[in-house]
Amino acid sequence: MHAPPPKTPLFTVICRFVRLLAWLARTAVRLRRLEHADLETRQHILQQMGAECLRILAAEVRTHNAPPPANGTLLAANHVSWLDIFVLVSLQPCSFIAMRELQSWPFIGKMIGNAGAVFINRSSRKDIDPINTAIAQTLQQGGNICFFPEARTSLGNGVLPLKAALFESALLARAPVQAIALRYYDAHGRRSEAVSFADASLPVSLWRILRMPRIVVRADFAEAIAFAADRFAVKTQVEDFLRRQVLSDSPAPERVLPGQGER
């Protein structure tokens, strides 16, 4: 019988939250300045931003088989938490795919756009071709794009079925595809569902993460897929790798549930 995971003292939680708010204010200013920044400056600031957020939340990232930073790569990862974004951008400077509705939001839309996001309409299948074209253009210009082919969050103990559509962008750009498997552990080295965004609102998820004394994130990198002629073949390779790594030490894969909040 495992002992219940320890909780962070309330005073520490409050201090972390205040530091997180200060980080958010600094990040907003930096992202506003990225509108006309070159690729190197943009990537450097995004990487700093991710690393700072993780330090505030006492999250340590451990990598396996991580390649040197590259440009023009399509990154595909399993999706567990909003923390995934900061983990990935701290390891490999990249932009993300975001819902088109966010583009029109005051302030937030500007911030996300300045970070180089590709906005998509997930409710319309006819938009897939323009989306893939936009992603391919970014890849051809040397930018890295990251997306979550599960299309929604899981509890982190398994991998939901992947969607193949957006892998087409890498074929159009003749760009490599890099799969990254993410796993989260608590301070005792046990796999943790506490970081998952699948069964919680953002405030609840944030509270759970702030209460964790320490988070260890394991990021396993597959060998990059240099080029393929079929997006379904790429999807299968990525899915096999993600599932193999995520299930390798999962204590309860039967608890994997579809996420309630798509990202």
C-alpha positions in Angstrom: 0.0 0.0 0.0 1.6 3.2 -1.1 1.7 6.2 1.2 -0.3 9.2 -0.1 1.8 11.6 -2.0 3.1 14.5 0.1 1.6 18.0 -0.4 3.4 21.3 -0.6 2.9 23.6 2.4 0.3 26.2 1.7 2.8 29.1 2.2 5.0 27.6 -0.6 1.9 27.1 -2.8 1.1 30.8 -2.4 4.6 31.9 -3.1 4.7 29.8 -6.3 1.4 31.2 -7.4 2.7 34.8 -6.9 5.9 34.0 -8.8 3.8 32.4 -11.6 1.7 35.6 -11.9 4.9 37.7 -12.1 6.3 35.3 -14.8 3.1 35.6 -16.8 3.3 39.4 -16.7 7.0 39.3 -17.9 6.1 36.7 -20.6 3.3 38.9 -21.9 5.7 41.8 -22.4 8.3 39.6 -24.1 5.8 38.0 -26.4 4.5 41.4 -27.5 8.1 42.2 -28.6 8.3 39.1 -30.8 6.1 40.5 -33.5 9.0 41.5 -35.7 11.7 39.4 -34.2 13.9 37.1 -36.2 13.7 33.3 -35.8 16.7 32.9 -33.6 15.5 35.6 -31.2 12.0 34.1 -31.1 13.3 30.6 -30.4 15.6 31.9 -27.6 12.9 33.8 -25.8 10.4 30.9 -26.1 12.9 28.5 -24.7 13.7 30.8 -21.8 10.0 31.2 -21.1 9.3 27.5 -20.9 12.3 26.8 -18.6 11.4 29.6 -16.2 7.8 28.3 -15.8 9.1 24.8 -15.1 11.5 26.2 -12.4 8.7 28.0 -10.6 6.6 24.8 -10.5 9.6 22.7 -9.3 9.4 20.6 -12.5 12.6 18.8 -13.6 12.8 17.5 -17.2 14.9 14.5 -17.9 15.5 13.5 -21.5 16.5 10.3 -23.3 18.0 10.2 -26.8 17.4 13.9 -27.3 18.9 15.2 -30.6 20.6 18.5 -31.0 18.2 21.4 -31.5 17.1 21.4 -35.2 15.1 23.7 -37.4 12.2 22.9 -39.7 11.0 19.9 -37.7 7.4 18.7 -37.0 7.3 17.6 -33.4 4.5 15.2 -32.3 3.9 14.4 -28.6 1.4 12.7 -26.4 -0.9 15.1 -24.6 -1.3 15.0 -20.8 -1.3 18.5 -19.4 -0.9 22.2 -20.2 2.6 21.7 -18.8 3.4 19.8 -22.0 3.7 23.0 -23.8 6.4 24.4 -21.5 8.2 21.1 -21.3 8.5 20.9 -25.1 9.4 24.5 -25.8 12.1 24.3 -23.1 13.6 21.3 -25.0 13.1 22.3 -28.6 12.1 25.9 -29.4 8.8 25.6 -31.4 5.4 27.1 -32.1 2.2 25.3 -31.5 -1.1 24.8 -33.3 -4.0 26.7 -31.6 -7.7 27.0 -32.1 -8.6 29.8 -34.5 -11.1 31.3 -32.0 -8.1 32.3 -29.8 -6.8 34.6 -32.6 -9.6 37.1 -32.0 -9.2 37.2 -28.2 -8.0 40.6 -26.9 -4.4 40.4 -25.7 -4.3 36.6 -25.6 -4.6 36.3 -29.4 -1.8 38.8 -29.9 0.4 36.9 -27.5 -0.1 33.6 -29.1 0.3 35.0 -32.6 3.6 36.6 -31.7 4.8 33.3 -30.4 4.3 32.0 -34.0 1.2 29.9 -33.5 -0.6 28.3 -36.5 -4.3 28.9 -35.9 -6.7 26.1 -37.1 -10.5 25.5 -37.2 -10.9 22.0 -35.7 -14.6 21.9 -36.4 -14.2 22.0 -40.1 -12.5 19.1 -42.0 -12.4 21.2 -45.2 -9.8 23.4 -43.5 -7.3 20.6 -43.3 -5.6 21.4 -46.6 -5.0 25.1 -45.8 -3.8 24.2 -42.3 -1.3 21.7 -43.7 -0.1 24.3 -46.2 0.4 26.9 -43.4 2.3 24.4 -41.3 4.4 23.3 -44.3 5.3 27.0 -45.0 6.5 27.5 -41.4 8.6 24.3 -41.6 10.1 25.3 -44.9 11.1 28.7 -43.4 13.0 26.8 -40.7 10.5 27.1 -37.9 9.6 24.1 -35.7 5.9 23.2 -35.2 4.7 21.0 -32.4 1.3 19.4 -32.2 -0.6 16.7 -30.2 -2.0 14.2 -32.7 -4.2 12.6 -30.0 -6.1 16.0 -30.3 -7.1 15.9 -26.6 -5.6 15.1 -23.2 -5.3 11.8 -21.5 -4.5 10.8 -17.9 -1.0 10.1 -19.1 -1.0 6.3 -18.5 -1.6 5.5 -22.2 -2.0 7.0 -25.6 -5.3 7.8 -27.3 -5.7 7.0 -31.0 -3.7 9.5 -33.1 -5.1 11.6 -36.0 -3.2 11.3 -39.2 -4.3 14.5 -41.0 -1.7 17.0 -39.9 1.2 14.7 -40.6 0.6 15.6 -44.2 2.3 19.0 -43.6 5.7 17.3 -43.0 5.3 15.4 -46.3 4.5 18.7 -48.1 7.5 20.4 -46.7 9.7 17.3 -46.9 10.5 17.9 -43.2 11.5 15.4 -40.6 9.0 14.2 -37.9 10.2 13.9 -34.3 8.1 11.9 -31.9 8.4 12.8 -28.1 6.9 10.6 -25.4 6.1 12.5 -22.1 5.7 10.8 -18.7 5.1 12.6 -15.4 6.3 11.4 -11.9 5.9 12.7 -8.4 8.6 13.4 -5.8 8.8 9.6 -5.0 9.4 8.7 -8.6 5.9 7.3 -9.1 3.9 7.9 -12.2 1.4 10.6 -11.5 -2.0 11.6 -12.9 -2.1 14.8 -10.9 -0.7 16.9 -13.7 -3.3 15.6 -16.2 -5.7 18.1 -17.7 -8.1 15.4 -18.9 -10.5 15.4 -15.9 -10.1 18.9 -14.5 -10.7 22.6 -15.2 -7.7 24.9 -15.5 -8.0 26.2 -11.9 -8.2 22.7 -10.5 -5.3 21.5 -12.6 -3.2 24.5 -11.6 -4.0 23.8 -7.9 -3.0 20.2 -8.2 0.3 21.1 -9.8 1.1 23.8 -7.3 0.5 21.3 -4.5 3.1 18.8 -5.8 6.4 19.2 -4.0 8.3 18.2 -7.1 7.5 17.0 -10.6 9.8 14.9 -12.7 9.1 14.8 -16.5 10.6 12.1 -18.6 10.9 13.1 -22.3 11.9 10.2 -24.6 12.8 11.1 -28.2 12.4 8.6 -31.1 14.7 8.5 -34.1 13.5 11.3 -36.4 11.5 10.1 -39.4 13.4 11.7 -42.3 10.8 11.4 -45.0 7.8 9.2 -45.8 5.3 9.2 -48.7 2.2 8.4 -46.6 0.9 10.2 -43.6 -0.7 7.1 -42.2 2.7 5.3 -42.2 4.1 8.3 -40.3 1.2 8.2 -37.9 1.7 4.5 -37.2 5.4 4.9 -36.5 4.7 7.8 -34.1 1.8 6.0 -32.4 3.8 2.8 -31.9 6.7 4.7 -30.3 4.5 6.8 -28.0 2.5 3.9 -26.8 5.5 1.7 -26.2 7.3 4.4 -24.1 4.2 5.6 -22.2 3.1 2.1 -21.3 6.6 0.9 -20.4 6.1 1.6 -16.7 2.5 2.6 -16.5 0.9 1.3 -13.3 -2.7 1.3 -14.5 -3.1 1.7 -18.3 -6.7 0.7 -18.0 -7.3 4.1 -16.4 -6.6 5.9 -19.6 -9.5 8.1 -20.5 -10.3 10.5 -23.4 -9.7 14.1 -22.4 -12.6 16.3 -21.7 -10.9 19.5 -22.9 -9.5 19.4 -26.5 -6.3 21.4 -27.1 
